[in-house]
Amino acid sequence: MDGWVRALLAAAVSGLLAGCASNGTATLLAATTTLLPYRTTPSPTPSGASPATLSLLPTSGPSPTPQAYSVRANDTFLGIALAFGLTREELLAANPGLNPDFLSIGQQLVIPAPGGQGTATPIPSPTPLPLGTSDPRCYPSTSGGWWCLVSVTNTTGGPVEGLNGFLNLLGTGGEPLLTVPIYPPLNLLTSDQVMVLATYLAPPVPEFTRVVAALTMAVPVQAAETRYASLDWSVTHTQPSADQLSWEVTVRIRVPADSAALWRLGVGLLALDGQGQVVGFTKWEPVDAMRPGEQVEGNLTVFSLGPRIDRVEVLAEALVAQ
């Protein structure tokens, strides 16, 4: 499973305070075109599923004996470890020979008890770092579904990763109709950078009057110098459409020549409106991992879900592939 495609465990929101997330009300906007989705989109709720709120995160710790965990879409190795109260190293030690950057859906991981001991008490969800977040904004698609986006700004002063959250559709009385995870297109969010958390709600979607969202995970980057490459990149072409509802960008990227690793590259393109809110996104990655000193050029086109695009932002990350 590609490193930049993975979002963490199924589990941001306006006015996020230090150590907690508050609720925000969505703005429902008419769409003029369909967002160009990234290659792997979040899986919609299966047809026939109950509209009741879905469970997003594990609520109890590992049993006294090791247990198996089946990798799901958008899982990441770090996210799985944190959800079960483990460090990345503990989970890796329990799965020798596993490449944590190349998980596949359905792959079985051994989940040990923290410190070799069992626990019968719930593991609290990690408190997310205090990031700046917007209210969720939802746009109807021409297929009858909805795209919902939340803009997130890293105000911590350092790089963070592991972003994930959830979105709640509420009825007229405030009752929850559906809870779904929201995911970022890339894993790394550097200081003062904007990211989007998003989900697509496939039809049929229950009639809702409000949408609230919460950020459930955001952690400081660990071992950044060994896990992420310092990329040399530039934008060689940028062109909005005449109606400013789409934008083309060409990016040239080179990985460090003094590294012995192979790198899995991910490039994201965010479309922002005049208020600085993300109104569209897309992402791209080369088919093959990049070698030290290798250069690649990528062409991306992002479409707005409704408002005119005021500007675009390019995001790029290279996660070690081996």
C-alpha positions as a printed Julia matrix, in Angstrom:
322×3 Matrix{Float64}:
   0.0     0.0     0.0
   1.63    3.3    -1.11
   3.02    5.4     1.71
   1.28    8.6     0.63
  -2.07    6.84    0.05
  -2.26    5.48    3.52
  -4.25    7.52    6.03
  -4.33    6.27    9.51
  -6.84    4.2    11.38
 -10.52    4.8    10.73
 -11.5     7.14   13.34
 -10.25   18.76   11.28
 -12.58   20.77   13.08
 -12.97   24.54   13.75
 -11.52   26.04   16.88
  -9.2    23.21   17.84
  -7.74   23.98   21.26
  -4.62   22.54   22.79
  -5.27   18.91   23.61
  -8.86   18.73   22.38
 -11.08   19.27   19.34
 -14.31   21.23   19.21
 -17.19   20.86   16.79
 -17.86   22.99   13.73
 -20.82   23.37   11.42
 -20.39   22.57    7.75
 -21.1    24.9     4.88
 -23.04   23.15    2.11
 -22.14   24.57   -1.27
 -23.33   23.92   -4.78
 -20.78   22.26   -7.01
 -20.08   23.35  -10.56
 -17.77   20.47  -11.4
 -16.59   17.18   -9.97
 -13.37   17.02   -7.98
 -10.66   14.95   -9.59
 -10.19   12.29   -6.92
  -6.85   10.82   -6.04
  -6.09    7.29   -7.12
  -7.31    5.55   -4.0
 -10.36    7.17   -2.41
 -11.76    6.41    1.04
 -14.09    3.43    0.96
 -17.75    4.45    1.3
 -20.03    2.89    3.85
 -21.21   -0.46    2.44
 -24.67   -0.53    0.9
 -27.28   -1.54    3.43
 -25.2    -0.51    6.43
 -27.05    0.99    9.36
 -27.02    4.81    9.43
 -26.06    4.68   13.1
 -22.68    6.06   14.11
 -19.89    3.67   13.17
 -17.04    2.66   15.47
 -13.81    4.27   14.25
 -11.07    3.4    16.73
 -10.2     0.4    18.9
 -11.63    0.93   22.39
  -9.65   -1.6    24.36
  -6.05   -2.68   24.62
  -4.41   -5.89   23.5
  -5.22   -9.14   25.26
  -2.56  -10.81   27.46
  -1.52  -12.92   24.45
  -0.6   -11.61   21.01
  -3.47  -11.04   18.61
  -3.74  -10.6    14.87
  -4.77   -7.39   13.12
  -5.84   -7.3     9.48
  -4.61   -4.2     7.64
  -7.43   -2.08    6.23
  -7.49    0.57    3.52
  -5.64    3.75    4.54
  -3.97    2.19    7.59
  -0.41    3.2     8.37
   2.09    1.31   10.49
   2.5     4.19   12.95
  -1.24    4.68   13.23
  -1.82    1.0    14.03
   0.89    1.11   16.69
  -0.54    4.21   18.36
  -4.09    2.88   18.34
  -2.98   -0.23   20.24
  -0.83    1.68   22.75
   2.46    0.59   21.17
   5.52    2.36   19.86
   6.52    1.9    16.24
   9.54   -0.08   17.41
   7.45   -2.45   19.57
   5.12   -3.25   16.7
   8.05   -3.7    14.32
   9.78   -6.06   16.77
   6.65   -8.21   16.88
   6.63   -8.43   13.07
  10.25   -9.17   12.03
  10.96   -8.92    8.35
   8.01   -6.62    7.72
   8.55   -3.43    5.71
   6.37   -0.91    7.58
   6.23    1.38    4.56
   4.64   -1.24    2.3
   1.53   -2.6     3.96
  -1.14   -4.31    1.91
  -4.86   -4.57    2.58
  -5.66   -7.81    4.39
  -2.09   -8.31    5.58
  -1.95   -9.81    9.08
   0.08   -8.05   11.79
   0.9    -9.47   15.2
  -0.23   -7.09   17.96
   1.7    -7.7    21.19
   0.63   -6.48   24.6
   2.49   -3.29   25.56
   5.64   -4.23   27.45
   4.73   -7.89   27.13
   1.87   -7.48   29.59
  -1.85   -7.65   28.95
  -4.27   -4.9    29.87
  -7.97   -4.95   30.52
  -8.37   -1.19   30.48
  -9.23    0.92   27.45
  -6.39    2.66   25.64
  -7.18    6.36   25.28
  -6.96    7.81   21.8
  -3.8     9.92   21.37
  -4.49   13.61   21.99
  -3.9    15.42   18.7
  -1.56   18.36   18.52
  -3.28   21.76   18.44
  -3.57   22.48   14.72
  -5.57   25.24   13.07
  -8.66   23.74   11.43
 -11.64   24.96    9.45
 -15.29   24.02    9.62
 -16.1    21.1     7.32
 -17.37   22.15    3.91
 -19.46   19.7     1.89
 -20.16   19.83   -1.84
 -22.7    17.71   -3.77
 -21.26   15.77   -6.69
 -22.95   15.16  -10.02
 -23.19   11.45   -9.12
 -25.45   12.14   -6.14
 -22.78   11.79   -3.46
 -20.98   14.42   -1.42
 -17.36   15.52   -1.03
 -16.54   16.88    2.43
 -13.28   18.75    3.1
 -11.59   20.2     6.18
  -8.6    22.53    5.88
  -5.82   21.97    8.44
  -2.88   24.33    9.11
   0.19   23.24   11.05
   0.73   25.92   13.69
   2.97   23.85   15.97
   6.33   25.1    14.67
   7.51   21.62   13.65
   6.56   18.88   11.17
   3.66   16.56   12.06
   2.26   13.36   10.6
  -0.45   10.81   11.23
  -3.34   13.2    10.58
  -6.76   11.63   10.69
 -10.21   12.45   11.96
 -13.89   11.77   11.52
 -16.95   13.45   10.09
 -20.47   13.24   11.53
 -23.64   13.84    9.52
 -26.4    15.1    11.81
 -30.18   15.18   11.37
 -32.64   17.95   12.14
 -32.65   17.13   15.84
 -28.88   16.85   16.05
 -28.99   13.06   15.97
 -26.01   11.33   14.32
 -26.87    9.75   10.98
 -23.48    8.63    9.76
 -19.87    8.79   10.95
 -17.04    8.37    8.46
 -13.26    8.8     8.62
 -11.54   11.7     6.88
  -8.07   11.33    5.37
  -5.22   13.53    4.08
  -3.72   12.93    0.62
  -0.17   12.96    2.07
   1.28   11.97    5.42
   3.73   14.81    6.14
   2.6    18.31    7.14
   5.44   20.78    7.67
   5.26   23.94    9.75
   2.8    26.61    8.52
   1.69   24.35    5.68
  -1.96   23.67    4.79
  -3.36   20.16    4.37
  -6.82   18.85    3.62
  -8.71   16.02    5.29
 -11.4    14.66    3.01
 -13.94   11.96    2.35
 -16.37   11.07   -0.4
 -19.86    9.99    0.64
 -21.22    7.69   -2.02
 -24.97    7.73   -2.7
 -27.41    7.15   -1.2
 -26.51    9.68    1.5
 -29.01   10.21    4.35
 -30.62   13.65    4.45
 -28.63   15.78    6.87
 -28.75   19.36    8.1
 -25.37   19.73    9.83
 -21.91   18.27    9.58
 -19.33   18.31   12.35
 -15.76   17.07   12.24
 -12.99   16.34   14.71
  -9.27   15.78   14.43
  -8.43   12.55   16.25
  -4.71   12.2    15.61
  -1.73   14.41   14.77
   1.71   13.57   16.14
   5.2    15.08   15.85
   7.36   13.49   13.17
   9.74   10.92   14.62
  13.17   10.26   13.09
  12.45   12.68   10.25
  16.04   12.63    8.99
  15.93    8.87    8.36
  12.33    8.53    7.19
  11.82   11.59    4.95
  14.07   13.04    2.26
  14.86   16.73    1.87
  13.59   17.28   -1.64
  14.84   19.76   -4.2
  11.79   20.74   -6.23
  10.41   23.59   -8.32
   7.23   24.49  -10.19
   8.03   24.78  -13.89
   4.5    25.51  -15.14
   1.33   26.84  -13.52
  -1.84   27.79  -15.4
  -5.41   28.41  -14.17
  -8.33   27.85  -16.51
 -10.21   30.88  -17.84
 -13.04   30.37  -15.32
 -10.58   29.52  -12.5
 -12.37   26.26  -11.77
  -9.3    24.18  -12.58
  -5.55   24.68  -12.4
  -2.62   22.91  -14.08
   0.8    22.62  -12.46
   4.03   20.93  -13.53
   6.52   20.08  -10.78
  10.15   18.98  -11.16
  11.56   17.07   -8.17
  14.98   15.65   -7.35
  15.83   13.4    -4.42
  19.14   13.75   -2.53
  22.14   12.24   -4.27
  23.95   11.46   -1.01
  21.35    8.99    0.24
  21.62    5.22    0.07
  17.87    4.69    0.27
  15.11    4.37   -2.29
  12.33    6.87   -1.85
   8.6     6.67   -2.4
   7.55   10.09   -3.71
   4.14   11.69   -3.25
   3.01   15.05   -4.67
  -0.19   16.82   -3.73
  -1.88   19.84   -5.28
  -4.39   21.84   -3.22
  -6.8    24.4    -4.69
  -7.71   27.24   -2.32
 -10.41   29.88   -2.61
 -10.12   33.56   -1.69
 -10.69   32.76    2.0
  -7.83   30.27    2.07
 -10.12   27.24    2.28
  -9.28   24.09    0.31
 -11.89   23.59   -2.42
 -10.22   20.8    -4.38
  -7.2    18.52   -4.34
  -5.4    15.84   -6.27
  -2.2    13.87   -5.87
   0.34   11.98   -7.95
   3.29    9.69   -7.44
   5.74    7.96   -9.77
   5.08    4.27  -10.35
   8.55    3.28   -9.17
  10.51    4.3    -6.11
  13.13    6.96   -6.84
  16.87    6.36   -6.6
  19.33    8.79   -5.0
  19.93   11.76   -7.27
  17.06   10.84   -9.58
  14.86   13.6   -11.01
  11.25   13.34  -12.1
   8.63   15.69  -13.52
   4.92   15.42  -12.74
   1.89   17.09  -14.32
  -1.12   17.67  -12.05
  -4.53   19.21  -12.63
  -6.83   20.09   -9.76
 -10.54   20.89  -10.1
 -12.64   23.01   -7.75
 -15.75   21.55   -6.17
 -17.5    24.9    -6.47
 -15.79   28.25   -5.7
 -13.28   29.85   -8.03
  -9.69   28.88   -7.3
  -7.68   31.82   -6.0
  -4.35   29.99   -5.68
  -2.83   26.52   -5.5
  -0.29   24.98   -3.16
   2.07   22.13   -3.98
   2.94   19.56   -1.32
   5.7    17.01   -1.79
   7.12   14.28    0.41
   9.52   11.38   -0.04
   9.24    8.53    2.45
  12.02    5.96    2.61
  11.06    2.86    0.64
  13.69    0.49    2.03
